[in-house]
Amino acid sequence: MRILPAIDLKDGQCVRLQKGDYATAHKVAEDPCETARGFLKAGAELVHMVDLDAAKDGSHANYGVVERVIRETGARVELGGGVRSMEDVEAVLALGVSRVVIGSAAVKNPGFVRKAVRKYGEKIAVGIDAKSGTVRTEGWLNDSGADFLAFARLMESYGVRTIIFTDIDKDGMLAGPNFEQLAALRSAVSCGIVASGGVSTLDDVKRLKALRIDEAIAGKAVYTGALDLAAAIREAR
């Protein structure tokens, strides 16, 4: 299993949210590049980045920051937030991003995912953000009504190799992942699963590993010091 430390960008700054609520955004680090360098020093192989502004309104104001992180640190990056078209996928890949995360658009336009996967293969991941078992869209603001397991099966049938699953109620709360839903997801699909939301202790990492989860995103716990990133990476391996 791999640990993916997270950098969430809003107005060019590293921030964290609680339960996806933009009103709770608060700055957690001074510089995205320095943050990424720290992650690499701890042993991270892939950095998870989210463009919160793009997720909410489709703007690409943070693309320059993402490109700078990749260029100046050499980090391998996956990026999500506001990817709604093939043009967006191509623009993100042009930044040097290794894996593109399609979120809301996968729900609204599944054919777009099929087309993207056909062209870019494993460089495409789908983010499934769920609350009470249904998939949320538009930066987690809207409830699509789609069951997260049924949607995951559909995405896998399109050839999606990686699903990033976030339980919104756990995100930023340092309360542990939703192991029950992750276990159900692991039973439902055979593609790679990335756990996101609530990963905050080495015990969380051990339990995710036991569930055969492939990757886990660590965010707030790393910034607060509750989770030692280097130790988590060693435990995951």
N, CA and C of each residue as an Amber inpcrd file, in Angstrom:
protein
   711
   0.8400000  -1.1950000   0.0000000   0.0000000   0.0000000   0.0000000
   0.8790000   1.2500000   0.0000000   0.3750000   2.3040000  -0.5990000
   1.1020000   3.5710000  -0.6460000   0.3220000   4.6560000   0.0940000
   1.0530000   5.5760000   0.7190000   0.4600000   6.7460000   1.3510000
   0.6720000   7.9450000   0.4470000  -0.4210000   8.6550000   0.1480000
  -0.3670000   9.8490000  -0.6930000  -0.6680000  11.0790000   0.1640000
   0.3580000  11.8540000   0.5250000   0.0940000  13.0880000   1.2710000
  -0.6200000  14.0930000   0.3850000  -1.4600000  14.9240000   1.0000000
  -2.3550000  15.7870000   0.2290000  -2.0070000  17.2680000   0.3410000
  -2.1640000  17.9430000  -0.7870000  -2.0840000  19.4030000  -0.8310000
  -3.3610000  19.8990000  -1.4930000  -4.2000000  20.5710000  -0.7210000
  -5.4250000  21.1640000  -1.2600000  -5.1790000  22.6480000  -1.4970000
  -5.4990000  23.1170000  -2.6870000  -5.2110000  24.4950000  -3.0680000
  -6.4790000  25.3300000  -3.1850000  -6.4400000  26.4860000  -2.5450000
  -7.5030000  27.4800000  -2.6850000  -6.8370000  28.8480000  -2.7060000
  -7.1070000  29.5990000  -3.7730000  -6.4700000  30.9110000  -3.9420000
  -4.9490000  30.8040000  -3.8690000  -4.3990000  29.7010000  -4.3970000
  -2.9570000  29.5230000  -4.4520000  -2.3070000  29.0790000  -3.1640000
  -3.1030000  28.8760000  -2.1250000  -2.5580000  28.5130000  -0.8180000
  -2.9410000  27.0940000  -0.4180000  -2.1140000  26.4960000   0.4440000
  -2.3970000  25.1670000   0.9930000  -3.4320000  25.3120000   2.1020000
  -4.5900000  24.6860000   1.9360000  -5.6470000  24.7870000   2.9400000
  -6.2000000  23.4010000   3.2490000  -6.9990000  23.3120000   4.2990000
  -7.7670000  22.1130000   4.5930000  -9.2020000  22.5300000   4.8840000
 -10.1270000  21.6170000   4.5630000 -11.5420000  21.8210000   4.8740000
 -11.9960000  20.7620000   5.8720000 -13.1300000  20.9930000   6.4900000
 -13.7840000  19.9720000   7.2960000 -15.0840000  19.5720000   6.6070000
 -15.2170000  18.2580000   6.3460000 -16.4130000  17.7090000   5.7040000
 -16.7490000  18.4180000   4.3900000 -15.7130000  18.9010000   3.6930000
 -15.9300000  19.5190000   2.3900000 -16.5690000  20.8970000   2.4240000
 -16.6570000  21.5100000   3.5990000 -17.3040000  22.8110000   3.7400000
 -16.2890000  23.9150000   3.4580000 -16.5120000  24.6620000   2.3740000
 -15.5730000  25.7080000   1.9880000 -15.4590000  26.8000000   3.0490000
 -16.4860000  26.9660000   3.8510000 -16.4490000  27.9880000   4.9110000
 -15.4460000  27.6390000   6.0020000 -15.0210000  26.3830000   6.0590000
 -14.0620000  25.9560000   7.0900000 -12.6180000  26.0120000   6.5930000
 -12.4040000  26.4710000   5.3670000 -11.0490000  26.4920000   4.7990000
 -10.1110000  27.3020000   5.6750000  -8.9580000  26.7130000   5.9810000
  -7.9370000  27.4290000   6.7380000  -6.5610000  27.0330000   6.2300000
  -5.6740000  27.9980000   6.2250000  -4.3270000  27.7860000   5.6990000
  -3.5500000  26.8560000   6.6180000  -2.8530000  25.8770000   6.0220000
  -2.1210000  24.9070000   6.8520000  -0.6260000  24.8900000   6.5480000
  -0.1920000  25.5700000   5.5010000   1.2280000  25.6050000   5.1690000
   1.5230000  26.8700000   4.3730000   2.7680000  27.3280000   4.4380000
   3.1310000  28.5730000   3.7810000   3.3200000  28.4250000   2.2770000
   3.9910000  27.3560000   1.8500000   4.3580000  27.2480000   0.4460000
   4.1470000  25.8350000  -0.0720000   3.3930000  25.6660000  -1.1490000
   3.1410000  24.3340000  -1.6880000   4.4100000  23.5800000  -2.0820000
   5.3990000  24.2840000  -2.6340000   6.6420000  23.6210000  -3.0350000
   7.4060000  23.0940000  -1.8250000   7.5190000  23.9010000  -0.7970000
   8.2090000  23.4470000   0.4080000   7.4590000  22.2820000   1.0470000
   6.1440000  22.3530000   0.9970000   5.3270000  21.2600000   1.5320000
   5.5950000  19.9720000   0.7720000   5.6170000  20.0640000  -0.5470000
   5.8860000  18.8840000  -1.3740000   7.2810000  18.3360000  -1.1150000
   8.2620000  19.2150000  -0.9460000   9.6280000  18.7540000  -0.6650000
   9.6660000  17.9700000   0.6420000   8.9260000  18.4350000   1.6320000
   8.8600000  17.7180000   2.9000000   8.2490000  16.3420000   2.7360000
   7.2290000  16.2580000   1.8900000   6.5860000  14.9630000   1.6320000
   7.5570000  13.9910000   0.9520000   8.3060000  14.5070000  -0.0180000
   9.2710000  13.6670000  -0.7190000  10.3640000  13.1860000   0.2230000
  10.8200000  14.0590000   1.0980000  11.8520000  13.6920000   2.0710000
  11.3700000  12.5710000   2.9790000  10.0560000  12.5660000   3.2690000
   9.4730000  11.5260000   4.1300000   9.2950000  10.1990000   3.3920000
   9.4900000  10.2220000   2.0660000   9.4040000   8.9870000   1.2980000
   8.1990000   8.8650000   0.3830000   7.4220000   9.9260000   0.2470000
   6.2280000   9.8700000  -0.6030000   6.6010000   9.6610000  -2.0650000
   5.8510000   8.7920000  -2.7470000   6.0810000   8.5150000  -4.1660000
   5.1140000   9.2780000  -5.0590000   3.9880000   9.6970000  -4.5020000
   2.9600000  10.4060000  -5.2620000   2.2570000  11.3780000  -4.3320000
   2.0950000  12.6160000  -4.7790000   1.4170000  13.6450000  -3.9870000
   0.0250000  13.8730000  -4.5640000  -0.9780000  13.8470000  -3.6940000
  -2.3630000  14.0720000  -4.1060000  -2.6690000  15.5610000  -3.9720000
  -3.0190000  16.1910000  -5.0870000  -3.3580000  17.6130000  -5.0620000
  -4.7970000  17.8150000  -5.5280000  -5.4620000  18.7740000  -4.9030000
  -6.8410000  19.1030000  -5.2670000  -6.9450000  20.6050000  -5.4950000
  -7.5090000  20.9860000  -6.6220000  -7.7660000  22.3910000  -6.9340000
  -9.1920000  22.6950000  -6.4880000  -9.3140000  23.2350000  -5.2920000
 -10.6430000  23.4820000  -4.7210000 -11.4050000  24.5550000  -5.4950000
 -10.7020000  25.5420000  -6.0060000 -11.3640000  26.5870000  -6.7880000
 -11.9550000  26.0020000  -8.0750000 -11.1890000  25.1470000  -8.7290000
 -11.6810000  24.5220000  -9.9600000 -12.8710000  23.6170000  -9.6750000
 -12.8150000  22.9030000  -8.5480000 -13.9220000  22.0120000  -8.1900000
 -15.2110000  22.7860000  -8.0030000 -15.0870000  23.9860000  -7.4720000
 -16.2820000  24.7770000  -7.1640000 -16.7930000  25.5600000  -8.3690000
 -15.8920000  26.1940000  -9.1200000 -16.3750000  27.0910000 -10.1840000
 -15.7070000  26.8800000 -11.5410000 -14.8380000  25.8630000 -11.6490000
 -14.2400000  25.5630000 -12.9370000 -13.0490000  26.4170000 -13.3210000
 -12.6260000  27.3230000 -12.4430000 -11.4700000  28.1620000 -12.7520000
 -10.1920000  27.3370000 -12.6930000  -9.1620000  27.8050000 -13.3760000
  -7.8780000  27.1100000 -13.4010000  -6.7840000  27.9680000 -12.7550000
  -7.1650000  28.7650000 -11.7870000  -6.2450000  29.7310000 -11.1830000
  -5.0700000  29.0780000 -10.4700000  -5.2190000  27.8170000 -10.0690000
  -4.1480000  27.1500000  -9.3170000  -3.2430000  26.2840000 -10.1880000
  -3.4840000  26.2550000 -11.5000000  -2.6810000  25.3980000 -12.3740000
  -1.2030000  25.7900000 -12.3370000  -0.9290000  27.0840000 -12.2570000
   0.4570000  27.5360000 -12.2010000   1.1780000  27.0210000 -10.9710000
   0.4550000  26.9370000  -9.8640000   1.0390000  26.4200000  -8.6210000
   1.3670000  24.9390000  -8.7790000   0.4470000  24.1900000  -9.3750000
   0.6710000  22.7520000  -9.5920000   1.8870000  22.5350000 -10.4810000
   1.9640000  23.2850000 -11.5650000   3.0990000  23.1500000 -12.4880000
   4.4090000  23.4790000 -11.7810000   4.3770000  24.4850000 -10.9190000
   5.5960000  24.8920000 -10.1980000   6.0400000  23.8130000  -9.2170000
   5.0860000  23.1890000  -8.5510000   5.4190000  22.1060000  -7.6160000
   6.1170000  20.9690000  -8.3560000   5.5640000  20.5890000  -9.5020000
   6.1520000  19.4900000 -10.2720000   7.5280000  19.8780000 -10.8000000
   7.6350000  21.0730000 -11.3490000   8.8930000  21.5080000 -11.9710000
   9.9980000  21.7300000 -10.9410000   9.6630000  22.3460000  -9.8170000
  10.6980000  22.7160000  -8.8540000  11.0700000  21.6020000  -7.8860000
  10.1670000  20.6490000  -7.6600000  10.4540000  19.5960000  -6.6760000
  10.6840000  18.2330000  -7.3050000  10.2020000  18.0400000  -8.5440000
  10.3120000  16.7330000  -9.1780000   9.2810000  15.7380000  -8.6800000
   8.3070000  16.2050000  -7.9050000   7.2830000  15.3220000  -7.3490000
   6.3840000  14.7660000  -8.4370000   5.9910000  13.4930000  -8.2780000
   4.9220000  12.9270000  -9.0960000   3.6140000  13.3450000  -8.4370000
   2.6850000  13.8510000  -9.2270000   1.4580000  14.4500000  -8.6850000
   0.2370000  13.8720000  -9.3790000  -0.8140000  13.6230000  -8.5950000
  -2.1410000  13.4150000  -9.1740000  -2.9660000  14.6340000  -8.8040000
  -3.8190000  15.0670000  -9.7290000  -4.5830000  16.2990000  -9.5140000
  -6.0520000  16.0760000  -9.7980000  -6.8890000  16.5490000  -8.9010000
  -8.3290000  16.5340000  -9.0790000  -8.9050000  17.9100000  -8.8400000
 -10.1530000  18.0780000  -9.2870000 -10.8410000  19.3440000  -9.0850000
 -11.1590000  20.0280000 -10.3930000 -12.4280000  20.0210000 -10.7790000
 -12.8540000  20.7820000 -11.9440000 -12.5000000  20.1980000 -13.2920000
 -12.1480000  18.9100000 -13.3410000 -11.8310000  18.2730000 -14.6300000
 -13.1430000  17.8280000 -15.2620000 -13.5870000  18.5550000 -16.2830000
 -14.9280000  18.3550000 -16.8340000 -14.9600000  17.9940000 -18.3180000
 -13.8000000  17.9950000 -18.9730000 -13.7780000  17.7450000 -20.4100000
 -12.4390000  17.1520000 -20.8200000 -12.3720000  16.6460000 -22.0530000
 -11.1050000  16.1360000 -22.5650000 -10.0760000  17.2610000 -22.6240000
 -10.5350000  18.4690000 -22.8990000  -9.6180000  19.6090000 -22.9300000
  -9.0040000  19.8390000 -21.5450000  -9.8160000  19.6770000 -20.4950000
  -9.2970000  19.8140000 -19.1330000  -8.2720000  18.7200000 -18.8250000
  -8.5790000  17.4940000 -19.2310000  -7.6450000  16.3830000 -19.0160000
  -6.3060000  16.6880000 -19.6790000  -6.3660000  17.1470000 -20.9140000
  -5.1420000  17.4400000 -21.6560000  -4.3800000  18.6000000 -21.0280000
  -5.0970000  19.6130000 -20.5270000  -4.4460000  20.7550000 -19.8840000
  -3.7430000  20.3230000 -18.5940000  -4.3780000  19.4320000 -17.8360000
  -3.7810000  18.9470000 -16.5870000  -2.5430000  18.1010000 -16.8850000
  -2.6460000  17.2090000 -17.8540000  -1.4940000  16.3780000 -18.2090000
  -0.3350000  17.2340000 -18.7220000  -0.6620000  18.3370000 -19.3840000
   0.3760000  19.2360000 -19.9050000   1.1680000  19.9050000 -18.7870000
   0.5860000  19.9460000 -17.5860000   1.2960000  20.5060000 -16.4270000
   2.3840000  19.5610000 -15.9310000   2.3140000  18.3020000 -16.3950000
   3.2490000  17.2950000 -15.9150000   2.6470000  16.3460000 -14.9070000
   1.3400000  16.4500000 -14.7250000   0.6320000  15.6020000 -13.7620000
   0.6550000  14.1450000 -14.2190000   0.8400000  13.2270000 -13.2640000
   0.9440000  11.7960000 -13.5750000  -0.4100000  11.1040000 -13.6510000
  -1.3830000  11.5820000 -12.8410000  -2.7110000  10.9550000 -12.8300000
  -3.7630000  12.0450000 -12.6420000  -4.7860000  12.0000000 -13.4760000
  -5.8540000  13.0070000 -13.4570000  -7.0880000  12.4060000 -12.7940000
  -7.6500000  13.1180000 -11.8460000  -8.8230000  12.6320000 -11.1280000
 -10.0800000  13.3190000 -11.6690000 -10.9950000  12.5240000 -12.1950000
 -12.2810000  13.0370000 -12.6650000 -13.3050000  12.7700000 -11.5730000
 -13.9880000  13.8230000 -11.1310000 -14.9530000  13.6870000 -10.0430000
 -16.3820000  13.8780000 -10.5040000 -16.9120000  15.0760000 -10.3040000
 -18.3130000  15.3740000 -10.6140000 -18.6900000  15.0310000 -12.0440000
 -17.7790000  15.2950000 -12.9790000 -18.0820000  15.0630000 -14.4020000
 -18.3210000  13.5900000 -14.7000000 -17.7520000  12.7130000 -13.8770000
 -17.9640000  11.2820000 -14.0920000 -19.4180000  10.9020000 -13.8470000
 -20.0530000  11.6080000 -12.9220000 -21.4640000  11.3560000 -12.6120000
 -22.3550000  11.9530000 -13.6970000 -22.0430000  13.1660000 -14.0990000
 -22.8810000  13.8840000 -15.0580000 -22.6980000  13.4010000 -16.4970000
 -21.4780000  12.9520000 -16.8060000 -21.1620000  12.5750000 -18.1740000
 -20.2650000  11.3380000 -18.1830000 -20.8240000  10.1680000 -17.8690000
 -20.0160000   8.9440000 -17.8190000 -19.2850000   8.6420000 -19.1220000
 -19.8690000   9.0560000 -20.2350000 -19.2230000   8.8270000 -21.5190000
 -17.8770000   9.5290000 -21.6270000 -17.7480000  10.6460000 -20.9370000
 -16.4820000  11.3780000 -20.8990000 -15.3930000  10.5140000 -20.2590000
 -15.7540000   9.8120000 -19.1860000 -14.7910000   8.9260000 -18.5180000
 -14.3650000   7.8060000 -19.4640000 -15.3330000   7.2160000 -20.1340000
 -15.0300000   6.1270000 -21.0620000 -14.0390000   6.6010000 -22.1370000
 -14.2800000   7.8010000 -22.6640000 -13.4100000   8.3580000 -23.7020000
 -12.0170000   8.6490000 -23.1570000 -11.9530000   9.2220000 -21.9530000
 -10.6660000   9.5690000 -21.3430000  -9.8450000   8.3240000 -21.0450000
 -10.5060000   7.2890000 -20.5230000  -9.8060000   6.0430000 -20.2100000
  -9.3130000   5.3700000 -21.4840000 -10.1310000   5.4250000 -22.5190000
  -9.7340000   4.8090000 -23.7980000  -8.4530000   5.4580000 -24.3280000
  -8.3170000   6.7710000 -24.1100000  -7.1560000   7.4970000 -24.6480000
  -5.9600000   7.4810000 -23.7010000  -6.2240000   7.6020000 -22.3860000
  -5.1110000   7.8010000 -21.4380000  -4.9160000   6.6640000 -20.4290000
  -5.7810000   5.6710000 -20.4570000  -5.5850000   4.4820000 -19.6280000
  -5.4380000   4.7660000 -18.1450000  -4.3590000   4.2600000 -17.5510000
  -4.1820000   4.3300000 -16.0960000  -3.8630000   5.7390000 -15.5980000
  -3.6930000   6.6930000 -16.5110000  -3.4970000   8.0840000 -16.0880000
  -4.8010000   8.7200000 -15.6160000  -5.9060000   8.0130000 -15.7970000
  -7.2200000   8.5220000 -15.3840000  -7.6930000   7.7780000 -14.1400000
  -8.0580000   8.5500000 -13.1180000  -8.6910000   8.0030000 -11.9130000
 -10.0450000   8.6770000 -11.7550000 -10.9610000   7.9920000 -11.0810000
 -12.2660000   8.5890000 -10.8020000 -12.4190000   8.7730000  -9.2940000
 -12.8040000   9.9750000  -8.9110000 -13.0430000  10.2670000  -7.5070000
 -14.5140000  10.0790000  -7.1740000 -14.7790000   9.2270000  -6.2010000
 -16.1440000   9.0250000  -5.7220000 -16.2300000   9.6150000  -4.3280000
 -16.9360000  10.7210000  -4.2120000 -17.1020000  11.4150000  -2.9390000
 -18.5130000  11.1470000  -2.4340000 -18.6120000  10.4410000  -1.3100000
 -19.9240000   9.9850000  -0.8440000 -20.2790000  10.5440000   0.5240000
 -21.5690000  10.7340000   0.7100000 -22.1210000  11.1390000   2.0040000
 -23.3890000  10.3240000   2.2130000 -23.4390000   9.5750000   3.2990000
 -24.5750000   8.6970000   3.5840000 -24.8250000   7.7060000   2.4410000
 -23.7460000   7.2920000   1.7670000 -23.8540000   6.2430000   0.7560000
 -24.1770000   6.7000000  -0.6450000 -24.4130000   8.0150000  -0.8500000
 -24.6850000   8.5060000  -2.1990000 -23.5750000   9.4480000  -2.6510000
 -23.3980000   9.5210000  -3.9710000 -22.2960000  10.2780000  -4.5530000
 -22.6290000  11.7640000  -4.6060000 -21.6760000  12.5940000  -4.1300000
 -21.8330000  14.0460000  -4.1730000 -21.0310000  14.6360000  -5.3210000
 -21.4770000  15.7850000  -5.8140000 -20.8070000  16.4640000  -6.9230000
 -20.6280000  17.9410000  -6.6010000 -19.9700000  18.6500000  -7.5330000
 -19.7610000  20.1060000  -7.4260000 -19.0830000  20.4810000  -6.1080000
 -17.8880000  19.9200000  -5.9020000 -17.1710000  20.2300000  -4.6720000
 -17.9200000  19.7490000  -3.4470000 -18.6740000  18.6330000  -3.6100000
 -19.4080000  17.9740000  -2.5260000 -20.6930000  18.7050000  -2.1330000
 -21.0830000  19.6970000  -2.9270000 -22.2280000  20.5260000  -2.5480000
 -23.5680000  19.9120000  -2.9490000 -23.5950000  19.0800000  -4.0010000
 -24.8500000  18.5300000  -4.5160000 -24.9030000  17.0170000  -4.3950000
 -26.0790000  16.5000000  -4.0520000 -26.2790000  15.0600000  -3.9240000
 -26.8280000  14.5130000  -5.2420000 -26.0550000  13.6220000  -5.8890000
 -26.4900000  13.0620000  -7.1730000 -27.5540000  11.9880000  -7.0020000
 -27.6270000  11.4040000  -5.7970000 -28.5610000  10.3170000  -5.5400000
 -28.0520000   8.9560000  -5.9710000 -26.8760000   8.9100000  -6.6310000
 -26.3200000   7.6420000  -7.1200000 -25.6760000   6.8560000  -5.9750000
 -25.9760000   5.5590000  -5.8980000 -25.3590000   4.6900000  -4.9030000
 -23.8670000   4.5380000  -5.2080000 -23.0180000   4.6880000  -4.2020000
 -21.5750000   4.7170000  -4.4650000 -21.0380000   3.3840000  -4.9750000
 -21.6230000   2.2760000  -4.5400000 -21.1490000   0.9720000  -4.9970000
 -21.5470000   0.7160000  -6.4510000 -22.7790000   1.0380000  -6.7770000
 -23.2460000   0.8610000  -8.1640000 -22.4330000   1.7450000  -9.1060000
 -22.1440000   2.9570000  -8.6650000 -21.3650000   3.8700000  -9.4990000
 -19.9340000   3.3650000  -9.6740000 -19.3530000   2.8080000  -8.6230000
 -17.9990000   2.2610000  -8.7100000 -17.9440000   1.1060000  -9.7040000
 -18.9500000   0.2500000  -9.6640000 -19.0010000  -0.8790000 -10.6160000
 -19.1010000  -0.3640000 -12.0590000 -19.9070000   0.6750000 -12.2560000
 -20.0530000   1.2560000 -13.5870000 -18.7120000   1.7950000 -14.0850000
 -18.0060000   2.5220000 -13.2200000 -16.7200000   3.0900000 -13.6150000
 -15.7160000   1.9880000 -13.9450000 -15.7080000   0.9290000 -13.1680000
 -14.7960000  -0.1790000 -13.4480000 -15.1430000  -0.8250000 -14.7950000
 -16.4190000  -0.9090000 -15.1030000 -16.8370000  -1.5060000 -16.3780000
 -16.3570000  -0.6780000 -17.5610000 -16.0660000   0.6060000 -17.3270000
 -15.5560000   1.4870000 -18.3740000 -14.0390000   1.3830000 -18.5160000
 -13.4140000   0.5980000 -17.6500000 -11.9640000   0.4370000 -17.7220000
 -11.1830000   1.2800000 -16.7420000 -11.8700000   1.9560000 -15.8220000
 -11.1810000   2.7710000 -14.8180000 -10.3320000   1.8640000 -13.9310000
  -9.0500000   2.2280000 -13.7760000  -8.1150000   1.3990000 -13.0270000
  -7.9630000   1.8360000 -11.5700000  -8.3520000   3.0760000 -11.2660000
  -8.1850000   3.6040000  -9.9080000  -9.4120000   4.4010000  -9.4930000
  -9.9610000   4.0790000  -8.3210000 -11.0750000   4.8240000  -7.7400000
 -10.6160000   5.4220000  -6.4180000 -10.8030000   6.7240000  -6.2860000
 -10.4690000   7.4190000  -5.0410000 -11.7660000   7.6410000  -4.2820000
 -11.9040000   6.9630000  -3.1440000 -13.1530000   7.0270000  -2.3960000
 -13.0010000   7.9090000  -1.1660000 -13.8530000   8.9100000  -1.0760000
 -13.8680000   9.8130000   0.0680000 -15.2150000   9.7450000   0.7690000
 -15.1800000   9.4630000   2.0710000 -16.3830000   9.6090000   2.8870000
 -16.3510000  11.0300000   3.4340000 -17.2230000  11.8800000   2.9230000
 -17.2000000  13.3000000   3.2650000 -17.3420000  13.5310000   4.7680000
 -18.1470000  12.7170000   5.4300000 -18.3410000  12.8970000   6.8640000
 -17.0600000  12.6800000   7.6590000 -16.0960000  11.9500000   7.0690000
 -14.8380000  11.6690000   7.7580000 -13.7390000  12.6620000   7.4080000
 -13.9110000  13.3740000   6.2850000 -12.8360000  14.2010000   5.7660000
 -12.4880000  15.3530000   6.7010000 -11.1980000  15.4420000   7.0510000
 -10.7190000  16.5320000   7.8870000 -11.1280000  16.4420000   9.3430000
 -11.6750000  15.3010000   9.7680000 -12.1790000  15.1890000  11.1370000
 -11.2620000  14.3780000  12.0610000 -10.2020000  13.7900000  11.5090000
  -9.2430000  12.9990000  12.3020000  -9.9420000  11.8950000  13.0890000
 -10.9750000  11.3120000  12.4960000 -11.7930000  10.3220000  13.2120000
 -11.6760000   8.9250000  12.6130000 -10.7290000   8.7340000  11.7030000
 -10.5730000   7.4290000  11.0670000 -11.4230000   7.3120000   9.8170000
 -10.9950000   6.4670000   8.8640000 -11.7590000   6.2660000   7.6290000
 -13.0550000   5.4940000   7.8930000 -13.9080000   5.4350000   6.8800000
 -15.1200000   4.6270000   6.9630000 -14.7610000   3.2140000   6.4960000
 -14.2870000   2.3960000   7.4420000 -13.7990000   1.0590000   7.0920000
 -14.9130000   0.1790000   6.5310000 -16.1270000   0.3570000   7.0240000
 -17.2430000  -0.4610000   6.5510000 -17.5140000  -0.2150000   5.0710000
 -17.5850000   1.0450000   4.6810000 -17.8380000   1.3560000   3.2780000
 -16.6550000   0.9590000   2.4020000 -15.4460000   1.1200000   2.9020000
 -14.2700000   0.7180000   2.1300000 -14.2280000  -0.7960000   1.9280000
 -14.6300000  -1.5470000   2.9520000 -14.6840000  -3.0130000   2.8200000
 -15.7240000  -3.4110000   1.7780000 -16.8630000  -2.7130000   1.7950000
 -17.9070000  -2.9970000   0.8110000 -17.4200000  -2.6710000  -0.6000000
 -16.6960000  -1.5720000  -0.7240000 -16.1590000  -1.1730000  -2.0200000
 -15.1200000  -2.1790000  -2.5140000 -14.2690000  -2.6450000  -1.5850000
 -13.2530000  -3.6300000  -1.9570000 -13.8970000  -4.9210000  -2.4750000
 -15.0420000  -5.2820000  -1.8960000 -15.7640000  -6.4780000  -2.3410000
 -16.4730000  -6.2550000  -3.6710000 -16.7860000  -4.9880000  -3.9710000
 -17.5860000  -4.6740000  -5.1650000 -16.7590000  -4.5510000  -6.4350000
 -15.4960000  -4.1080000  -6.3080000 -14.6640000  -3.8730000  -7.4980000
 -13.2800000  -4.4840000  -7.3130000 -12.6210000  -4.7380000  -8.4330000
 -11.2690000  -5.3080000  -8.3810000 -10.1950000  -4.3040000  -8.7660000
 -10.5940000  -3.1030000  -9.1850000  -9.6170000  -2.0790000  -9.5510000
  -8.9520000  -1.5040000  -8.3010000  -7.9640000  -0.6590000  -8.5030000
  -7.2860000  -0.0390000  -7.3700000  -8.2070000   0.8900000  -6.5970000
  -8.0880000   0.8690000  -5.2710000  -8.8920000   1.7400000  -4.4120000
  -7.9610000   2.6190000  -3.5860000  -8.2560000   3.9120000  -3.5940000
  -7.5350000   4.8750000  -2.7720000  -8.5000000   5.3730000  -1.7000000
  -8.1270000   5.1800000  -0.4320000  -8.9700000   5.6470000   0.6800000
  -8.6390000   7.0960000   0.9980000  -9.6740000   7.9150000   1.1440000
  -9.4750000   9.3250000   1.4520000 -10.4830000   9.7580000   2.5040000
 -10.0140000  10.5190000   3.4700000 -10.9080000  11.0210000   4.5100000
 -10.7060000  10.3200000   5.8350000 -10.1610000  11.0430000   6.8120000
 -10.0820000  10.5280000   8.1790000  -8.8490000   9.7290000   8.5280000
  -7.9480000   9.4820000   7.5670000  -6.7490000   8.6960000   7.8610000
  -5.8620000   9.5080000   8.8090000  -5.7130000   9.0420000  10.0430000
  -5.0390000   9.8840000  11.0280000  -4.1040000   9.1600000  11.9900000
  -4.0570000   7.8160000  11.9550000  -3.1730000   7.0790000  12.8580000
  -2.5030000   5.9250000  12.1190000  -1.4470000   5.3820000  12.7210000
  -0.7970000   4.2060000  12.1380000  -1.7390000   3.0090000  12.1650000
  -2.6280000   2.9680000  13.1570000  -3.6030000   1.8810000  13.2090000
  -4.5570000   1.9600000  12.0140000  -4.9350000   3.1780000  11.6130000
  -5.7580000   3.3480000  10.4090000  -5.0470000   2.7440000   9.2040000
  -3.7490000   3.0180000   9.0840000  -2.9620000   2.5000000   7.9630000
  -2.9460000   0.9720000   7.9870000  -2.7380000   0.4040000   9.1660000
  -2.7160000  -1.0600000   9.3040000  -4.0550000  -1.6710000   8.8980000
  -5.1470000  -1.0590000   9.3380000  -6.4730000  -1.5990000   9.0240000
  -6.7830000  -1.4870000   7.5340000  -6.3880000  -0.3930000   6.9170000
  -6.5900000  -0.2350000   5.4780000  -5.7790000  -1.2710000   4.7050000
  -4.5750000  -1.4940000   5.1550000  -3.7190000  -2.4960000   4.5140000
  -4.3460000  -3.8820000   4.6210000  -4.9300000  -4.1720000   5.7950000
  -5.5850000  -5.4680000   6.0050000  -6.8040000  -5.6380000   5.1060000
  -7.4350000  -4.5220000   4.7410000  -8.5960000  -4.5590000   3.8450000
  -8.1920000  -4.6570000   2.3760000  -6.8940000  -4.6610000   2.1190000
  -6.3570000  -4.7070000   0.7520000  -6.6660000  -3.4270000  -0.0420000
  -6.6670000  -2.3070000   0.6870000  -6.7660000  -1.0090000   0.0320000
  -5.3970000  -0.6860000  -0.5620000  -5.3750000  -0.1520000  -1.7660000
  -4.1190000   0.0140000  -2.4950000  -3.3350000   1.2660000  -2.1100000
  -4.0640000   2.3460000  -1.8490000  -3.4190000   3.6150000  -1.4980000
  -4.3110000   4.3530000  -0.5080000  -3.7020000   5.2540000   0.2590000
  -4.4810000   6.0520000   1.2130000  -3.9590000   7.4800000   1.2030000
  -4.8830000   8.4260000   1.1770000  -4.5310000   9.8430000   1.1930000
  -4.5150000  10.3350000   2.6310000  -3.4380000  11.0100000   3.0010000
  -3.3150000  11.5730000   4.3500000  -3.2310000  13.0870000   4.2240000
  -4.1320000  13.7680000   4.9100000  -4.1810000  15.2180000   4.8080000
  -3.9840000  15.9270000   6.1240000  -5.0820000  16.2420000   6.7870000
  -5.0230000  17.0690000   7.9820000  -4.1090000  16.4960000   9.0550000
  -4.1330000  15.1640000   9.2470000  -3.3340000  14.5440000  10.3050000
  -1.8430000  14.7810000  10.1070000  -1.4100000  14.8720000   8.8560000
  -0.0030000  15.1430000   8.5750000   0.3460000  16.5720000   8.9580000
  -0.5460000  17.5000000   8.6380000  -0.2830000  18.9130000   8.9310000
  -0.3230000  19.2120000  10.4330000  -1.1940000  18.5330000  11.1730000
  -1.2870000  18.7750000  12.6120000  -0.2030000  18.0430000  13.3900000
   0.4500000  17.0670000  12.7280000   1.4550000  16.2770000  13.4300000
   0.8870000  15.0380000  14.0880000  -0.4210000  14.8210000  13.9530000
  -1.0440000  13.6340000  14.5520000  -0.5350000  12.3550000  13.8890000
  -0.1630000  12.4480000  12.6050000   0.3540000  11.2990000  11.8650000
   1.7410000  11.6330000  11.3380000   2.7200000  10.8040000  11.7200000
   4.0740000  10.9490000  11.2040000   4.1030000  10.3410000   9.8000000
   4.2810000  11.1880000   8.7850000   4.1720000  10.7260000   7.4050000
   5.1960000   9.6370000   7.0930000   6.4360000   9.8250000   7.5000000
   7.4810000   8.8350000   7.2140000   7.1320000   7.4940000   7.8520000
   6.6330000   7.5280000   9.0760000   6.2520000   6.2900000   9.7630000
   5.0620000   5.6190000   9.0800000   4.1120000   6.4360000   8.6170000
   2.9450000   5.9000000   7.9180000   3.3590000   5.2330000   6.6050000
   4.2950000   5.8460000   5.8930000   4.7840000   5.2980000   4.6290000
   5.4920000   3.9690000   4.8790000   6.2940000   3.9160000   5.9350000
   6.9720000   2.6570000   6.2770000   5.9690000   1.5760000   6.6430000
   4.9490000   1.9300000   7.4090000   3.9320000   0.9630000   7.8200000
   3.1600000   0.4460000   6.6160000   2.8510000   1.3410000   5.6790000
   2.0950000   0.9420000   4.4930000   2.8740000  -0.0410000   3.6330000
   4.1750000   0.1500000   3.5650000   5.0180000  -0.7110000   2.7450000
   5.1590000  -2.1010000   3.3630000
